[in-house]
Structures are given as structure tokens and as C-alpha cells.
Amino acid sequence: MKVKAVLMTMVILSLLFMGCGKKDDGEGGTTPTPATDVTPAATQAPAADPTTAPTTAPELTPTPEPDAVTSASIVNEEGAFVSAISKDGTWIICLLKDMTITQDITLDGEFTNGKKDDAGKDIIQRKIALYTQDESRNITNRFTLTAPKLTINSPEASIQHGTFKGNLYVNTENFKLVDTTVDGSVYFKDADVKSSFTMDETSKITGKQDLQ
């Protein structure tokens, strides 16, 4: 009995030693490293906040003030026409309809047409246009301007493509009639002014041409 008890004691001790030798999978085991939570990079940059994003204003070209020397007047009433042919008017005056003015009128002042000659100098010109035209510059309407007397003081002046009813008094050289009828007479300041006057073959003067 004594020997049997000793053997049983040895077996129990051996089992205890074997249990302690096993690896602990609990708290003493290797704790796995948790997977890193990787947020994938954005494939496209987020839209800029319009309230904070810098903006570049487009470069603006200032609109120049109209040049009274080179601009044009398109008129359909007596007051506008009288103003346009004055020394404070425009280089070209265009009618939109027949017009009758009961007072004497004067084309006054020196104007340029906005172009340059071969020497680079501004071209002096003044024009009364008694017509309208289309985009191809074909004349679409011709008008009649009526006044007792029209005095021409502006240099390099012309009346074009219509009819003037009244008498013309020309005080400057190189006055021209272009495809225009003067239903009246033309009086020139002197012989030099008269000799410099020209009219094309489609123009005519129903009255006389004489010195003042």
C-alpha cells in the first residue's frame, strides 16, 4: 500500500509540471496588432470654397469717351441736325428721313474723320449724308434736306447722295457734291473757292453758280 501511494504521488506531480509548461494563450499570449485603419487618399482634390478661393478679375479695357471730332450723328429731327452741323457737332451727319428747316443753317467747324493720310496726319473731312445704306454699302434710301440757305464753312466738306432744296453759300475750298442735286443756286466766296469746287457726273445744280 505504501509503494502504491508513492507511485500515485509521482504521477500527479508529473501531470502538474506538464500543465505548467504549456504556452498560455490568454493574457500571457501574443496580442495581435490591430489592423491600421488606413483611409484611402482622395483621388480628386475637393472643390475650392468659392467664398475663400482667390479670384482674378478679368482685365477690363476702359471704353473711351466718344470723340466729338471723329464721331458721327444720325439724326431725324431739326434740333439734332442743327446741333450736329455746328462747330461742336460731328464730322458726319446722317439723315434718316426728309427734313425741312425754316431757318438759315451753317455747317461750321473743322473736323477729322478718324483716318490718317500717308504722312500720318489726321484727315480733315466734313460730310452731310442724305442717305442710308445696308451692310454692303448699297444705298437703300435717299432724302431731301430743305432750308432757305446753307452756308458751308467747314473745310473739305461734301453733301452726298440726296437732294438739297435751297441756296448754298460756300466759303471754303474743296467743297464737293457727290451724287447730289442742289435744287437752287450755289454761291462761292471767291474765285479760288469756286475753282476748287467739284461735282461728279450724277450731281446737278438747278440754279446758277456764281461768286457772292
KOLZADREN-285474 format. One record per residue: residue in three letters; z, y, x of N, C-alpha, C in turn. Coordinates in pm, whole numbers, plus 50000, padded with zeros to 5 digits. Atoms other than C-alpha are relative to their C-alpha. Layout:
<nodes>
alaZYXZYXZYX
...
</nodes>
This chain:
<nodes>
met500004988150081500005000050000500005012450085
lys499884988549909500845023250284498685003150064
val501334998149935497475017150452499025005649900
lys500924995350105495655023050127500205014749972
ala499724985950027497375056350074499465008950109
val500524992149887496375067950423498505001649989
leu501464999450010492715059250361499565009849890
met500344991050109492665078150035500185014650042
thr499754986349953494155108750205498875004850089
met501074996649905491405108250474498715003349923
val501234997750078488625106150215500045013649933
ile499864987150070489965135950021499815011850096
leu500144989349900490235157250338498565001850042
ser501424999149958486655148650435499175007149895
leu500754993550108485325159350099500265015249996
leu499674985850000487185192650121499275007550111
phe500714993549887485705200350467498515001549971
met501444999650030482155192350344499735011049899
gly500204989550100482525216150043500085013650061
cys499874986949936483615244950258498835003050093
gly501134997749907480655240050490498735004249931
lys501214995850070478065247050220499885015349997
lys500244985550004476435282350210500275005349861
asp499664994250129477805304549933498845008149949
asp501114992650060475065316449705500485011149908
gly499464989550087477415340449527500105013050074
glu499834986949938478825372249665499724999550148
gly500235000749856478585359250021498574997650035
gly501415002349970474865351449987499255012850029
thr500854988449970471965374350090499545006549872
thr500414992650120471415400849827498565004850018
pro501404995649983467695405649772499855015249989
thr500264985550005466425441049842499185003049877
pro500784997250121465305455349512498665006350036
ala501344994649974461605463749495500045015249987
thr500044985350004460965500449574499115004549886
asp500784994850112459775519149267499035010550052
val501004990949941456575534449402499165005749888
thr500844993350101454925559849182498645002550062
pro501334998349938451175558349249499615014750004
ala500444986149984449715590649379498975003549896
ala500994995850099447745610949128498645000450063
thr501355000249947444055606449169499295013249981
gln500644987150025443285641749048501075010749994
ala499014989249998445115674149111500195005349859
pro499764994650135446785687848799499365013549984
ala500624987150028445125717648632500985011250030
ala499154988649967446415750948752500455006949874
asp499474992250112448575770548519499315013549998
pro500774987550001446355799348409500865012450007
thr499144988149995449365822148390500475003050141
thr499534997849864450205817248756498894998750104
ala501065002049903446915807248920499365013350035
pro500644987449962445315835649121498595000949946
thr501354997950050442155850348975499325011050079
thr500784989949929439365870149137499105006849901
ala500834992650096437825896948924498615001450057
pro501364998149951434045898748944499805014350046
glu500284986649948432735927949141499135007249900
leu500734992350099431595954148899499245011450065
thr500804988949951428755977748975500125011349902
pro499844989050095429576011348823498675004749947
thr501224994950061426996023848578499925014950026
pro500094985749970425756057448700499785008249874
glu500254990950110425726086848468498505002949992
pro501424997150012422266094148327499655012850074
asp500464988449924420346118048548499095008349910
ala500784991550090419086146748337498655003450059
val501264996549937416356152248592498954989349978
thr500965010850003414776117948561500044991849872
ser499905007850122415806105048217498965004649899
ala500994996850103413706105647900500715002849868
ser499484997550135414256118547547499004994849899
ile500825004850111412936100547239500545007149877
val499494991050102413156124946953499234998549869
asn500645000350132412446125746581500475011549912
glu499604988350077413926159146477499815012550084
glu500344987449935413256195546558501035004350104
gly498974995449907416586203946720500024991950129
ala500015008649882416436174046955498785002950087
phe501204997049923412876182747056500145013150076
val499844986949936413666219247130500964998850119
ser499045002049891416636208347341499374992250115
ala500595008549897414616182047527498965007350085
ile501024992949922411866206347633500585012050076
ser499384988649932414346232347761500244996850147
lys499725001949858415356237248124501154990250023
asp498915009749991418366214948053499644986749936
gly500465012150068416266187547894499674988650093
thr500395012049926414426157348033498555001250046
trp501344998849942411276151248232498914995349904
ile500995004650098409546132347949500615000949861
ile499544998450137409836139847579499024992349911
cys500835008950079408556113547336500285001949851
leu499854998950145407926119146966499964986249935
leu500045012250079408496092146705499295002249866
lys500684996950126406686109846421499345013750014
asp500544986550004404656140746334501155009949987
met498914990250003406726172146381499435014149988
thr500404986050017406346208046263501195008950032
ile498964990549959408346235946427499485013949967
thr500474987050049408146270646275500185011350101
gln499774989649900409296289746586499144997450125
asp500665001849870407616295746923500904991650090
ile499225009049914408706269647177499485000850143
thr500334999149858408736267447557500404987450074
leu499715011149909408506238347799500465006350131
asp499424992349891410836250848072500744991050098
gly499245007149897412456239548398499124991050086
glu500705008949907411376218748698500704986450001
phe499445013550010411866181048674499254990350090
thr500635010849925411156149748873500014987449914
asn500155011950085410076116248731500714987650055
gly499265011349944412306094148948499234992050103
lys500815007149901409496083049181499885008450127
lys500214993349871408686091549542498524999850036
asp501385000149949405386101549699499964992750133
asp500165007449874404036086550021500875005650112
ala499144993749899406126110950222501484998349968
gly498605002350037409316100250041500625011449921
lys499474988750077409646132349841499964996949850
asp499975001850145410576133249472498735005849938
ile501224995550067407536136449244500375008849882
ile499754990650109407646166849018499044996949886
gln500845002750116406376160048665500755003649872
arg499444997350134406936170748302498954995449899
lys500965006350091405366152948008500485000549856
ile499775001250143405186156747631499134988649951
ala500715012150043404246122547494499934999849848
leu500194999650146402786124447143499554986449950
tyr500445013650034402556086747103501134990050023
thr499155011649967404346053247106499094989250054
gln500785010949942403256021947288500804987049994
asp499325012950000404015984647298500364996050142
glu499565004549868405315963747587498874999250101
ser501185000649910401785960947728499405013850022
arg500434986149986401465998947718498755003349919
asn501074996550093398915998047438500555010149901
ile499544989650091399166029247223500014994649858
thr499835005250136400486020046879499985011149895
asn500004988750093400866054546716499735012950076
arg500224986749945399656089946780500555010249901
phe499324990450087401476120346648499455014150022
thr500424986049994400796157046578501245008850010
leu498954989949983403096184446705499425013549960
thr500484987150049402706217646523501035010850030
ala499154988349974404116251146640499085012050017
pro500864988249985402806287046639499545001950145
lys500304997449859402986289247019500834990750088
leu499305008349901403856265347301499685005550139
thr500174994549866404406281147643500384989350102
ile499795010149896404136258647950500475007050127
asn499464994549876406456269948232500334989250104
ser499645010849908407236236048386498804996350087
pro501115004249914405136226948692499634985449978
glu500535013750009402966195748688500244994149861
ala499755004350137403176193548309498734994649936
ser501135005450075400976174848064500404997349856
ile499845004750137400536166947695499074988249986
gln500775012449996399356131747628499934992949865
his500295009750107397766110047355500445004449861
gly499694995550135398156131147043499315013249972
thr500594987250039397426164846883501075010849999
phe499144988350012399006198846928499265010349915
lys500564989650086398336223846649500725013150028
gly499444987249962398886259346771499315004950125
asn500594994549878398106280447075500894996650120
leu499295003249876399026270247429499925011950096
tyr499954989649898400126295647692500504993350128
val499715007649878400016280548041500295009650114
asn499574991149892401936297748323500104993150135
thr499875007349874401936270648591498734992150031
glu501215007249957399306252848792500104985049970
asn500165014650015398056217248745500434994849863
phe499755004850136398616215548371498874990849958
lys501005010150038396836185548212500074996949851
leu500105006250131395646173547876499454985950021
val500425013949986395386135747859499814994149861
asp500315005950130393626121247555500695007949888
thr499284991250094394926151047356499065010649944
thr500744989350066393426175247107500925012049982
val499294987650029394576211347102499235006849886
asp500614993650116393846224746757500415014750002
gly499664986149976393956260746875499395004350132
ser500534994749874393316281247191500994997850113
val499165001349881394596278347546499825012650084
tyr500024987749922395546309647741500724997550133
phe499475002449866396166309148116500535013050061
lys499354988449939398396332448316499055007650092
asp500944993649908395746339048581498904990050034
ala501155008349966392586325248734500404987450076
asp499565011849925394436301848971500564989349907
val499455009650096396326285948684498864993549920
lys501115005450078393096282048487499164990350083
ser500855008749917391166266948779500674986750033
ser499285012349970393876241048837500184991149875
phe499855007450125393896230048470498944989049992
thr500945011150018392316196248392500214993649863
met499945007850123391496176348080499004988650012
asp500915011449990389966141848051498945000749890
glu501154999550091386836133647853500374997149854
thr499585002750138388796122347547500835011549942
ser499254988450048390646155647522499035010949954
lys500844988850045389316186447344500865011749955
ile499354987650043390246222347261499095006349896
thr500844994850106389016235746930499795015250011
gly500114985649986389626272447018499425004050136
lys500544994949873388886292747328500964997450116
gln499225000849877390086290247688499825013350071
asp500144986349948390876324247830501275003550076
leu498844994649932393196344148053500825008349902
gln499134992250088396156361147890499695014950012
</nodes>
